[in-house]
Structures are given as structure tokens and as C-alpha cells.
Amino acid sequence: MQLRTSAMETKADDVEVAIRALVPRSEAQRELRSLALTLMQDWRANRSLLLLQEHSSVSTPLLVVVVAWFALIFLGFGCLPLATEP
């Protein structure tokens, strides 16, 4: 996965270098070049977020333990008023 990510990053760098190398001859081309650079930056940001979200930050065993702990606490408090009624 890391090799593939590195290859994709290199291709993205090549595209950005090619966009920066363009010499606009009119205002419309200048705006389009600016838009292309903005889209590349947005693409990089979105790609980074997707790579970060690929792996869960909370482990499954920890999640199971915490949910079971909360369930036992609420079950205990739910039964407590029934035991103290006259």
C-alpha cells in the first residue's frame, strides 16, 4: 500500500509541476490555471483525509469493553430502584 501511495504521490507531483509550467496567454487561461492548481490542492487534501480515515483510531476490543461496561452500569442503576422500593 505504501509503494502504491508513493507512486500516486509522484504522479500528482508531476501533474502539479506540469500545471505550474503552463504559461497563460490570456486572462481566461490564467483563471483556468489557477482553478487547476486549486483543484490539485483540494484533491491532495481529500486524499490525505481518506488515507487517515482508512484505519480506525479505536480498536475493536476496546470498543467492546467500553460498551459492555456502560451496559453493566446502566443495568445496575436500572435495577437499583427496584431493590429499594418497599
Rosetta constraint file for C-alpha pairs under 8 A:
AtomPair CA 1 CA 5 HARMONIC 6.13 0.50
AtomPair CA 2 CA 6 HARMONIC 6.10 0.50
AtomPair CA 3 CA 7 HARMONIC 6.22 0.50
AtomPair CA 4 CA 8 HARMONIC 6.18 0.50
AtomPair CA 5 CA 9 HARMONIC 6.10 0.50
AtomPair CA 6 CA 10 HARMONIC 6.20 0.50
AtomPair CA 7 CA 11 HARMONIC 6.34 0.50
AtomPair CA 8 CA 12 HARMONIC 6.20 0.50
AtomPair CA 9 CA 13 HARMONIC 6.16 0.50
AtomPair CA 10 CA 14 HARMONIC 6.22 0.50
AtomPair CA 11 CA 15 HARMONIC 6.26 0.50
AtomPair CA 12 CA 16 HARMONIC 6.21 0.50
AtomPair CA 12 CA 40 HARMONIC 7.96 0.50
AtomPair CA 13 CA 17 HARMONIC 6.12 0.50
AtomPair CA 14 CA 18 HARMONIC 6.15 0.50
AtomPair CA 15 CA 19 HARMONIC 6.20 0.50
AtomPair CA 16 CA 20 HARMONIC 6.14 0.50
AtomPair CA 16 CA 37 HARMONIC 6.99 0.50
AtomPair CA 16 CA 40 HARMONIC 6.98 0.50
AtomPair CA 17 CA 21 HARMONIC 6.11 0.50
AtomPair CA 18 CA 22 HARMONIC 6.62 0.50
AtomPair CA 19 CA 33 HARMONIC 6.77 0.50
AtomPair CA 19 CA 36 HARMONIC 7.28 0.50
AtomPair CA 19 CA 37 HARMONIC 7.02 0.50
AtomPair CA 20 CA 33 HARMONIC 7.78 0.50
AtomPair CA 20 CA 37 HARMONIC 7.75 0.50
AtomPair CA 22 CA 33 HARMONIC 7.60 0.50
AtomPair CA 24 CA 29 HARMONIC 5.10 0.50
AtomPair CA 24 CA 30 HARMONIC 5.14 0.50
AtomPair CA 24 CA 33 HARMONIC 7.42 0.50
AtomPair CA 25 CA 29 HARMONIC 6.46 0.50
AtomPair CA 25 CA 30 HARMONIC 7.38 0.50
AtomPair CA 26 CA 30 HARMONIC 6.25 0.50
AtomPair CA 27 CA 31 HARMONIC 6.21 0.50
AtomPair CA 28 CA 32 HARMONIC 6.17 0.50
AtomPair CA 29 CA 33 HARMONIC 6.03 0.50
AtomPair CA 30 CA 34 HARMONIC 6.21 0.50
AtomPair CA 31 CA 35 HARMONIC 6.08 0.50
AtomPair CA 32 CA 36 HARMONIC 6.08 0.50
AtomPair CA 33 CA 37 HARMONIC 6.28 0.50
AtomPair CA 34 CA 38 HARMONIC 6.21 0.50
AtomPair CA 35 CA 39 HARMONIC 6.13 0.50
AtomPair CA 36 CA 40 HARMONIC 6.22 0.50
AtomPair CA 37 CA 41 HARMONIC 6.31 0.50
AtomPair CA 38 CA 42 HARMONIC 6.20 0.50
AtomPair CA 39 CA 43 HARMONIC 5.97 0.50
AtomPair CA 40 CA 44 HARMONIC 6.16 0.50
AtomPair CA 41 CA 45 HARMONIC 6.26 0.50
AtomPair CA 42 CA 46 HARMONIC 6.14 0.50
AtomPair CA 43 CA 47 HARMONIC 5.98 0.50
AtomPair CA 44 CA 48 HARMONIC 6.12 0.50
AtomPair CA 45 CA 49 HARMONIC 6.31 0.50
AtomPair CA 46 CA 50 HARMONIC 6.20 0.50
AtomPair CA 47 CA 51 HARMONIC 6.21 0.50
AtomPair CA 48 CA 52 HARMONIC 6.21 0.50
AtomPair CA 49 CA 53 HARMONIC 6.11 0.50
AtomPair CA 50 CA 54 HARMONIC 6.06 0.50
AtomPair CA 51 CA 55 HARMONIC 7.79 0.50
AtomPair CA 58 CA 62 HARMONIC 7.05 0.50
AtomPair CA 58 CA 63 HARMONIC 6.88 0.50
AtomPair CA 59 CA 63 HARMONIC 6.37 0.50
AtomPair CA 60 CA 64 HARMONIC 6.22 0.50
AtomPair CA 61 CA 65 HARMONIC 6.23 0.50
AtomPair CA 62 CA 66 HARMONIC 6.19 0.50
AtomPair CA 63 CA 67 HARMONIC 6.14 0.50
AtomPair CA 64 CA 68 HARMONIC 6.08 0.50
AtomPair CA 65 CA 69 HARMONIC 6.02 0.50
AtomPair CA 66 CA 70 HARMONIC 6.20 0.50
AtomPair CA 67 CA 71 HARMONIC 6.12 0.50
AtomPair CA 68 CA 72 HARMONIC 6.19 0.50
AtomPair CA 69 CA 73 HARMONIC 6.25 0.50
AtomPair CA 70 CA 74 HARMONIC 6.17 0.50
AtomPair CA 71 CA 75 HARMONIC 5.97 0.50
AtomPair CA 72 CA 76 HARMONIC 5.94 0.50
AtomPair CA 73 CA 77 HARMONIC 6.25 0.50
AtomPair CA 74 CA 78 HARMONIC 5.92 0.50
AtomPair CA 75 CA 79 HARMONIC 6.25 0.50
AtomPair CA 76 CA 80 HARMONIC 6.16 0.50
AtomPair CA 77 CA 81 HARMONIC 7.33 0.50
AtomPair CA 78 CA 82 HARMONIC 7.67 0.50
AtomPair CA 79 CA 83 HARMONIC 6.56 0.50
AtomPair CA 80 CA 84 HARMONIC 6.60 0.50
AtomPair CA 81 CA 85 HARMONIC 6.38 0.50
